[in-house]
Every structure is written in C-alpha cells, then in structure tokens.
Amino acid sequence: MAKAVLQLGELTCPSCMTKIQKAIVNQDGVSDVKVLFNAGKVKADFDESKTSADHLADVIKELGYEVLKVKVKELA
C-alpha cells in the first residue's frame, strides 16, 4: 500500500472537494481518500498493484482541476 499526496491548483468551492473525492474513491485499489479543501491537497491510500498516483492525478485532471505536484509515500 502507498499514499498519494496530490497538490492541486485552487479549489473554489466545497462541491469541488466532493466531486474529486467521489471520483478518486471509486478507482480500483483506492482504500481511503481525504480532500483537504483549505490546503488544496488530496491524500489517497492505494494498492500499487491496481492503480498509481499518476492515474489518480489523471482522474483529477479529467474533472478539470489542475494537479501541481504528485508525491508518493510507502505505507508500512
């Protein structure tokens, strides 16, 4: 398991947060998602054998949001 931390461009409303969270949590291999509205970050725990942080970033971009940075941390 790994944790993706994606830094987003400006989120303008709480409904943006909900839209992103629903799209990411529905991806195969994702077990937990937190969208931090004020920080402009998405944190997602995922199974690296089923998806990747880059794929999650692509899902967010397809929704029309800017992904500025992608970081992956291995979970113990």
Wavefront OBJ file of the C-alpha trace (Angstrom):
o trace
v 0.000 0.000 0.000
v 1.036 3.566 -0.654
v -0.265 7.063 -0.008
v -0.503 9.615 -2.795
v -0.402 13.280 -1.858
v -1.544 15.449 -4.751
v -1.179 19.225 -4.577
v -3.948 20.875 -6.562
v -4.479 24.277 -8.054
v -7.096 26.461 -6.433
v -10.286 24.736 -5.278
v -13.077 27.290 -5.445
v -15.918 25.592 -3.561
v -16.741 22.666 -1.260
v -18.592 20.910 -4.088
v -15.229 20.650 -5.895
v -13.956 18.701 -2.916
v -16.915 16.303 -3.026
v -16.601 15.782 -6.785
v -12.898 14.911 -6.507
v -13.402 12.642 -3.507
v -16.156 10.633 -5.234
v -14.091 10.214 -8.403
v -10.959 9.039 -6.564
v -12.673 6.709 -4.075
v -14.323 4.884 -6.997
v -10.965 3.976 -8.568
v -9.911 0.338 -8.291
v -7.382 -0.168 -5.493
v -8.156 3.037 -3.566
v -8.999 2.407 0.087
v -9.158 5.893 1.636
v -9.400 9.450 0.306
v -9.199 12.787 2.070
v -9.578 16.089 0.242
v -8.174 18.986 2.239
v -10.046 21.965 0.818
v -8.087 24.758 2.520
v -4.713 23.135 1.796
v -5.644 22.232 -1.782
v -4.476 18.645 -1.319
v -5.812 15.173 -1.937
v -4.475 12.273 0.109
v -5.335 8.777 -1.072
v -4.263 5.346 0.168
v -3.995 2.919 -2.741
v -2.772 -0.511 -3.795
v 0.127 -0.028 -6.214
v -0.686 -3.286 -7.969
v -4.093 -1.893 -9.020
v -3.504 1.814 -9.707
v -0.889 4.553 -9.491
v -0.591 8.094 -8.194
v -0.225 9.283 -11.786
v -3.529 7.627 -12.695
v -5.217 9.363 -9.756
v -3.760 12.669 -10.947
v -5.145 11.975 -14.429
v -8.619 11.354 -12.959
v -8.476 14.739 -11.218
v -7.274 16.449 -14.403
v -10.150 14.878 -16.370
v -12.522 16.578 -13.920
v -10.976 19.913 -14.932
v -8.705 20.562 -11.961
v -5.003 21.354 -12.039
v -2.567 18.944 -10.349
v 0.610 20.825 -9.428
v 2.587 18.096 -7.672
v 2.334 14.351 -7.021
v 4.152 12.680 -4.133
v 4.010 9.005 -3.113
v 4.801 7.604 0.326
v 5.082 3.894 1.070
v 2.853 2.742 3.932
v 4.228 0.266 6.427
l 1 2 3 4 5 6 7 8 9 10 11 12 13 14 15 16 17 18 19 20 21 22 23 24 25 26 27 28 29 30 31 32 33 34 35 36 37 38 39 40 41 42 43 44 45 46 47 48 49 50 51 52 53 54 55 56 57 58 59 60 61 62 63 64 65 66 67 68 69 70 71 72 73 74 75 76
